[in-house]
Amino acid sequence: MSEKRIANVLICLSVMFAGVVLFLFPHRTVDDAFITYRYADNLARHGALTWNVGEPAVEGYTGVALPVLLAAAGKVGLTPDPVSKAIGVVSYGLCALFLYLLVRYMRVRRLIAAITVALYLTMPLQFTHALAGLETMLFACGATGAVLALLRCFDPDLGGSRSEITLLVALLVTCLVRPEGLALAGLAVASLLVHTLITDRSRVLPYLLRLMLFLVLPLSAYFFWKWSYYGSLLPNSYYAKLFDGINPVSVGWMEDFWHRYMSFVTVGCGILWFWPMARVLKQQDRIKKLGLTFNNLLWIGVILAVMVASGCQYARSYLYMNYSFRFFVPFYPMYLAVLGLLADRGFDRTLIPGIGTRWYDKLVVGLAVLIISIQCYRHMEHLPGEFGSARSGQQLIEKELAAAGQYLKETLPGTEWLAVCIDAGAIPYYSQLKTIDMGNLNDPTLARGQLTDEEALDYVFGHRPGAWTITSRSADSLVYPRSAMSPANDPRFDKYVLTEVFRP
């Protein structure tokens, strides 16, 4: 069977596998998605992109693009949950297409391109995020598409005004989907400027004009509106997640993600890459290059720099709701593209006729393939865990959080305040009550006021909430994870009566 046919079969099997898993996967909506839904609902019904209509505006969502899209869908009568899931599934598929086009555009051989896409399509975390209701897969799709557009701008045959406009629009959308897109945009436009300065200085001024028109001015207008509307350029979630120093929990999550989903494939591709590199030192007259051009180094540098910059910021944050490593997953397809390129160039130079036909060269290739296969096995190993987590998470939403929200909507007048001790997604969304989020994501005073625990409780009690919902670690008593912030320890809480307990 030819390499082309093997590659096509592998891609077909991977697509079929992904389709079957998506069909069978529990349609879990994570609790944080309901925060986005609440903002979208307020925008669609009241024209206010905020947490509590009629109160000072706050930006507690991750990126403006998804709530605006969901609000537009709401204007035509569509509910946010199925729309957000459709966006996630379509983004998951488009990202696979962009990844394949990216590696093939770099002239990576078909079989290695197929393996790269198969690693993406079989990664179990992708199924969770495609159906979770958040912007994770939309950001991954936008970032991967922007990298593909950047690479086309480097091509002397395809580069030009149209390619540059496509790149800038892709970067603009990515910036609006998630704040990390700003790092990608800054590095991408800088790398293209460097490339233009080196190859054709006459195109620098037209490029800068297009940069201003299609990226800088729209982003400036957005940030001006943001400052006028929210009084801050940074989202409230940034302050709520900010950690004093390096957070060992976040660093541990990054290490865990690396060991589970990136370590084996990195080692396998690294073996293919470093083996001919070592031989270059001995045979410089026979192997002059390792196949990487200056353009390759530019876009690889962009990807790695974005990952490092984002990782440094994550290390200084407490990553609330990092379920299924959602903060790290969007960088996975771009990283796979880098590994696919290195593996291809190393493979070609390891098995050069007349040089790489020795038995130990074939042994190196076989070892690399074996290690990469272990990564695929680990994907299958972790898939049942994603199924179980999604299934239990959906039960938690339906039987506990959504049920509590519906109960509050039926029990309390719409003018009452609700205080929520964490899990501030589905409960406020279904209750439709004005809500104080004691998780700080949607309350600027709690997130930025540097209040003591006593002052924070005074602030919440000052709203005279008609009800409290407390996520407890015990079914029989109020055991709040942040004991110092537990209202049960405050005498003002004695006037409240426990009316209902929800458990999955």
N, C-alpha and C positions, 0 to 999 in steps of 0.2 A: 504494500500500500504506500502511495506517495506521501511525502510530508504534507502537501497541501490537503490531501484527503483526510489525513490523520488530524490536522489542525481543524478542519471543518467539522469533523465528527466530535472532537473535544468541545468545541464551542456549542454545537447543537445539544450535546449532553448536558453541558453546564446551564444553558438557557432552559432546557426542559426541567432540570433539577430545581433551578430557582423558581420556575413557574409553579411546580408542584408544591414546593415548600411554602411559597406565598399563599397558595390556595388553602393549604392545611393549617397555616400558622394562626394562632389565636389573635384576633383583631383587638389587641390591647391598646388602649389610649392611656398614655401616662398622665399623671395628675397635673404636671406642669403645662401640658397642652391646653388644659382648660383655662389657664391664665391667659394664654394667647386668645382663646375663644372669647373670653370675657372682654378683652380689649376690642376684638373684632366686632363683637355684638354691640358694644357701646358706640363704636364708630358707625356701624350700620344703622342703628336705631336712634341714636341721639346726636350723631355728628361729633362725638368727643372721643379721641383716642386716649383714654385714661382709665384708671382702675375704678374710681368712684365718681359717677357723674354728679356734677354740681360741686365737687370738692376740688382743691388745687390739683392740677394735672401732675401725674407721675408716670415715668417710663419704666415699667417693670417687665416688659417683654424683651426677648433676646435681640430681635432685629425687626425693622419696621415692615419689611416686604411681606412676610406671611400674614400678619394681622390685617394689612390693607387688602391683600388678595382674598382673604376669608370674608372681610367686610363687603367687598364687591360681590362675592358670591351670595352673601346674605341679602344684598339689595335685590337680587332676582329670585329670592325665596329658597336658596339652598342653605342647609345647615352646615356648620363648620366642620364637624367631625368627618363625614365622608369626603368632603372636599379636601381636607388636609391629608387624609390617607391617600386619595387619588394623586395629589401632588407628590407625596412621598414615594409611591410606587412608580410613577412616571419618571421621577428624578433618579430613582434607583436604576431603571433601565437605560435612561439617557446617559447616566454616568458610565455604565458599562460600554456603551457605544463610543463615548468620548475617549475612554481609556484605550479601546482597541484602535481607534483612529490615531490616537497619539503615538502609540508604539509602532504602528505600521507606517506612520508618516516618517518616523525616524529610521525606516528601513530595517526594523527588527524582523527577523524571519518569522514566517507564519506560525510555526509550532510554538516558539517562545511567546509570541503575541497571544496565542490561544491559551497557553498556560497562565499567562498574566491575567487574562480576563477570567479564566476559570477560578483562580485564587480569589478574585474579587467577588464573583457570583456565588461562590460556596461559603464565603465568610458568614458565620451564623449571625453576627451582630447586625448585618445589613437588613435582615428580615424584621428584626425588632424595630429598627429605626424607620424602615419604609412604612410601617403601619402604626407608629407611635403617636402621630399627630403633630410633631414638632418639625423644625426646619432643618434637621440634621442632614437628610439626604438631599434636600434642595441646595444646601450650602456645598456639599460634596460635589454635586453635579455642576454648580456654577463655577467652583474653583477649578475642577478638572477641565471644563470647557474653556475657561480663561487661559489655562496653561496651553491647551491646544491652539487657541487663537494666537498666543504669544509666539509659539513655535512657527506658525505660518507667517507671522510678521518678519521672522528672521530669514525666510526663504526669498532669495532674489527674484524668483519667478512669480511667487504668490504675494509677496509683501507689497504694500502700497497703501493708498488712502483707505480703500475698502477694508482691507485686513486690519488696519489700525483702528478704524471706527468699530469694527466687530469686537476687537480686544477691549477697547475702552468701555463699550456698552456692557460687555460681559463683566468687566471689573466693577462697573457701577452697580449692576444688579447684585453681584456678590457682596459688595460693601453694605448694601441695604438688607441683605439676608442675615448677615451676622457680622459683628464688629471685627472679627479676625480678618475679614475681607479687606480691611484697610491696610493691613500689613502686606497682603498679597498684592494689592494695587500699587502701593508705594514701591515695592521691590520690582514688580513687573515693568512699570513705566520707566523706572531707572535703568533696568537692564536693556530695554529697547532703546533708550536714549544713548547708552554706551555703544550699542550695536550700530546705531545710525551715525554716531560721531566717527566711528571707525570705518564704516563702509561707504557712506555717502553724506558728507557734511551739508550738501545742498538741500537735503530733505529734513534737516533738523528744525528749521523754522516752521514749515508746514506741519510737522509732527507736533511741535509745541502748541500751535494754534488749535489743532484737533484735540490735543490733550486738554486744553482749557475749555473748549466748547463741549466736549462729550463726557468729561469726567470732573474736572476741577470746578467748573461753574455749577453743574447740577449738585455736586456734593456740597459746595459752599451754600447753595440755596437751601439744601436740606438741613444743614447744621445751623444756618441762620434761623430757619423755622423752629428747629429743635430747641435752640437757646431761647427763642421768644416764647415758645409754648411750655417748655419744661423748666427753663431757667438753668439748664445744665447741658454740657456737651456729652457727658458720659452717662450711660444708663444707670438707673438706680440699682440694678442688679450688680454693677461693678462694685459699688460701695458695700452692698450687702455681703458680697463674697470675698472682699478684701481681707487678707490674712496678714498679721503682723510678723513679717519675716517669711521664711520658707516653711510651707506646710508639709510635714512628713506624710500626711495622709494622701495628699495630691501627688506627691512624688512616688509614693507606693503604688498608686493607681497607674501612673505612667509606666512604672517598671513592670507591673502585672500585665498591662496591655502589650508591652514589648515582648515579654516572655511567651505569652499565649499566641499572638497573631503575627509577630514580625521577626522573631529571632531566627527560626529555622530557615525561612525563605531568604533572609539576609545573609545567613552563613552560607547557604547553598549558592546563591548568586555571587557572593564574595569569593568563594573558591574558584568559580569559573573566571572571575575577573583577575584575581591576584596570581593565579598560576601562570598565564602568559606574561603578566607584568614582570614576574621574577625572571622569566626567560629572556625578556628584552635586555636585561643587564648583561647577559652572556652572548646574545646574538643580535646585537644592534645592527649588524650589516644585513640581517635577513628579515627582521621585523622592525620596521621603522616607527609604526604607530600602533596605538591600541584602539583606534577607531573613534575617539571622541574629538569632535570639532570644537571650535571656540563657542559656537552657538549652543552645542550640547552642554558645555560647561556653564553657560549663562543661565539656561533654564533650570538645570540641576541645582545651581546655586540659589536660584529664586525659591525653589521648592524646599530645599534643606533649611534656608534661612527663615522662611515662614514657619516651618515646623519648630525650629529652635526658639524663635521669638514667641510663638504661642505657648510652647512648653515652659518658657521662663515666666510668662504671665500666669499660667495655670499653677505653677509651683508656688506663687504668691497668693493663691486664692483658695478658698474652700469651695470645692465644686459641688454645690447642691445639685441633687438629682443627676449624678453622673452614672445613671443606670446604663448598663451595657456599654460603658466607656463612650458615651455619646459625644464628649468633647474631643475625643481623639480620632474617632472613626472617619470624619471628613477628609483627613489627610492621608488615609490609607491608600486610595486609588492613585493619588499623585506619587506616593512613595513606591508603589508597585511599578509605575511607569519608569522611574529611575532604575529600579532593580532589573526590569526587563531589558532596558538598554544595556546595562553593564553585563548582564548574563549573555546577551546576544553577541556583544563585541568580544567578550572573553571566549565564548564557545567557538566563534569563527576562527579565532587566532590560536586556540588550543588544537584544533583539528585541521590545521593547514596541511594540504597534501605535501608529503615529502618532509614535513617537520613534525607535525602532530599526529603521526600514525603509530607512534610507539605505544606499547601496552600501558605504560604508566599514564600517558595522556588520556587514554580511554578510561582508565581507572579513576582519574580525577573527575571526568565528566560523569561517570556512573555514580560516584560518591555525591556529587552535587545534586544530581537528579534524585537520588535516594533521600537526601536531606530535605529537598523541596517537597517531596512526596509526604514526608512526615508532617509538614505544615498542613497539607490537605487532610491528612488523617486527623490532626488536631482540630481542624474545622468540624469534622464529623463528630469528634469526641465532645465538643462543646455545644453542638446543636441541640441535643435533648435538654440541656440546661436552659437554653434560651426559650424553648417551648414551655418548660415548666415555669420559668419566671414570668413569661407573658401570660400564661393561663392564670397564675395566682394573682398577677397584677390586675388583670381584667376583673376577676372576682372581687378584688379589693375595691375597685372603682364602683362596680355595679351594686354590691351588697352592703358597702360601708359608706363610701364618700358621697356618691351620687344619691344614695338613699337618705343620708343625713341632710344633704342640701334640699331635696324635695320635701322632707319633713319640716325643715325650717321655713320654706316658702309657704307651706300650708298652715303653719302654726303662728308665725309672727307677722305683724303688720309690715308693710313695705317700707315704713319710715324708720324702723329700728336699725341699730348698728349691730354688727356681728363681729366678735373677736375670734380669730382662728389661730390656734396654737399649732403651727405647721400644717401641711397638707392644704395649702391655700389655693387649690385649683378647682376641683369638681364641686366642693361644698359651696364656695361663693358663687360659682357659675350657675349652679342649679337653684340656689336660694334667691339669687338676684337682690341680695341685701347689700347695703353699704358695709364694707368689710375692712377691719384692721388686720393686716397680715403680720402676725408676730414672728414670722420667718424673715421679715425685713425686706423681702424682695419688692414689695409693692407699697412700701411706706418710707418716704424720704427721711422723716424725723427719726424713726427707729434705725434706719440704715446709716445715716450721716450725722446724727445728733450727738454721737459719743456719750450716750446716756448710760448711767449706771443701771443695774437691774431694778433697783427701787424706783428710779426716775422713769424707766420704761414702763413699769407697771402703773405708775401714777398717770402716765400719758394715756395708756389704754383705758384705765378705769375712768379717766376724765371724759371719755366719749360716752359713758353710761351705756355700754352695750346691752342690748336686750337679751343676748344669748352668747354663750361661749361654746366653741367646739374644741375639744382637747384630744389629741391623739395620745393615748396612754399605752404604756408598756404592760399594763395589767388590766385584765377584764373586770376586776372587782374594786379597783381604786384608781385615783388619778396619779399616775406615775409619769410625769412629763420629762422628756429627755433632758431639757435644760431646767433642772430643779430650782435654780435661783429665780427663774422667770415664771415658775408655776403660779398661776393665780390662786390655786388651792391653799397656798401658804399665807395668803393675805386675808385679814379679817373682813375686808369689803366683799370678799367672795361668799361669805356666809349667807347673804340674802338670796343667792342663786340656788335653784333646786334642780337636781338631776332628773331629767324627764325621759331620756331615752339613751340606750346603749346600742351601737351598731358594731357588728363584728362579722367578718366573712365566715 
